Amino acid sequence: MGIDQLLRCVVRKSAEGAEGELQVVPDPGRKLPGRGAWITPTVEAWEIAVKRRAFGRALRVSANVDADPVREYIVTLPVTVTSKDEEVTST
């Protein structure tokens, strides 16, 4: 999978919720400022990243981060099938 098929994510302060709460948000246009983390845009990859706390490490954030906005974005992507019969979302 090439870099053009990966989804860039960045950390932002939450517009809602507790003061100072951090969220990982998708950056499909790759234009938002800040350190980016790259993920294969599948729910399975998102679940693994959350379980391993990979977003916090990749984005160098010591606090817990809410990665739900990334999942919400991923589920809206159309799904295509590759020649190996693997499901991959197109970006």
C-alpha positions in Angstrom: 0.0 0.0 0.0 1.5 3.3 -1.1 1.5 6.6 0.9 -1.3 7.9 -1.3 -3.6 5.2 0.0 -3.0 6.1 3.7 -5.0 8.5 5.8 -3.2 11.3 7.6 -4.5 12.2 11.1 -3.6 15.0 13.4 -4.3 15.9 17.0 -6.6 18.8 17.9 -8.3 20.2 21.0 -11.9 19.0 21.2 -14.5 21.6 20.3 -16.9 19.7 22.6 -16.4 18.0 25.9 -13.9 18.7 28.7 -11.6 21.6 28.4 -8.3 20.6 27.0 -9.5 17.2 25.8 -7.6 16.1 22.7 -9.0 14.4 19.6 -7.4 12.7 16.7 -9.0 14.0 13.5 -8.7 12.8 9.9 -6.8 15.1 7.5 -7.7 13.6 4.1 -6.4 16.8 2.3 -3.1 16.6 4.2 -3.1 20.3 4.8 -3.7 20.6 8.6 -0.7 21.8 10.6 1.0 19.7 13.1 2.6 16.3 13.4 0.8 13.7 11.4 0.1 10.0 12.0 -0.6 7.7 9.1 -3.1 4.8 9.1 -4.6 2.4 6.7 -8.2 3.6 6.3 -10.0 0.5 7.6 -11.9 0.0 10.8 -9.7 -3.0 11.6 -6.5 -0.9 11.4 -8.2 1.8 13.5 -9.2 -0.7 16.2 -5.6 -2.0 16.4 -4.2 1.5 16.6 -6.6 2.4 19.5 -5.9 -0.9 21.3 -2.1 -0.3 21.1 -2.5 3.4 21.8 -0.6 4.1 18.6 -2.1 7.5 17.9 -0.8 9.0 21.1 2.7 7.6 20.5 2.8 8.6 16.8 1.5 12.1 17.6 3.8 12.4 20.7 0.9 13.1 23.0 1.2 11.8 26.6 -2.5 12.3 27.4 -5.3 10.0 26.3 -6.7 11.1 22.9 -10.2 10.5 21.5 -9.8 8.8 18.1 -13.5 8.4 17.4 -13.5 11.2 14.7 -11.1 9.1 12.6 -13.4 6.0 12.9 -16.4 8.1 12.0 -14.6 9.3 8.9 -13.4 5.8 7.9 -16.8 4.3 7.9 -18.0 6.9 5.4 -15.4 5.9 2.8 -16.5 3.7 -0.1 -15.1 0.2 0.0 -13.4 -1.4 -3.0 -12.0 -4.9 -3.5 -8.4 -5.5 -4.6 -7.2 -8.3 -6.9 -6.2 -10.3 -3.7 -9.9 -10.1 -2.5 -8.9 -7.8 0.4 -11.2 -5.0 1.3 -9.6 -1.7 1.0 -11.2 1.7 1.3 -10.5 4.2 -1.5 -9.4 7.7 -0.7 
